[in-house]
């Protein structure tokens, strides 16, 4: 796991705890490889995802590897919880929900096979795919060159850091440049803190004062600073910020800024469905199915359900990670 991805996962995990602590929107439980798999909707009957009825496309089903067609399912690893990508529906429960789960349901319905999710610790996912325990993984996994050596990616989102502000955006913040001279909250020891520190040079070059950074040990503390007006913004992972804005007080407290120059977030990287290199036919079929979901607007609607419409790709790329 890269340091950047660790920071993103730590921040998002903190969001789950913060939402629960603030009684904003509780969801979460510790996932482990011993948990039971969660099956997607019926492959035969199709599923309804984001308001769209999705059924099997014969040509995509026919293109699947024989082993997948015979099994009638794709074995999928995921690390739960990591809001908003994967969560448990109830505290202490085993039923999975979240953006990644719905993407899996939709792709599986197109292919005419079930996507069966099994909670698995993140650092064990790729080795488990290599060992043949799973066919694929959908777990907000960054597509990068190192992982491309052992799995293939079909990219469905591009995400980075985002700016969360008070509802109504009273300070009219539109980009990182608008944070110069203002009090900004961020969780300590994260990629987002590094991003803000680097941006101080841009503030100085523009003849503006540096942003007044306030670092906090937990994301929940940073949220409280924004809620109380001690800061004008919080910088966090854009998916985590979007989910918090959507769920906190039923969406009445925060909102996320969409900078047109960084629509998926700052320093955005692609996240992909990881597929075993021993199943190239599955990779190709998943890519075609996902592109249909993009063209039909379903992928964007799935992301919108979790407050992160802006991270949906407009083209289902393969192995697009460049670092």
TANOR-V901594 format. One record per helix or strand of 3 or more residues. SS is the DSSP state (H for helix, E for strand). FROM is the first residue (numbers start at 1). LEN is the number of residues. If there is no record, write none. Layout:
ss=(SS:SS)
from=(FROM:FROM)
len=(LEN:LEN)
This chain:
ss=(H:E:E:H:H:E:E:H:E:H:E:H:E:H:E:H:E:H:E:H:E:H:E:H:H:H)
from=(3:47:52:58:66:73:86:99:114:122:136:145:151:176:183:191:212:219:233:238:254:260:266:280:298:309)
len=(19:3:3:5:6:6:3:13:6:9:7:4:16:4:5:15:5:9:5:14:4:3:11:16:8:3)
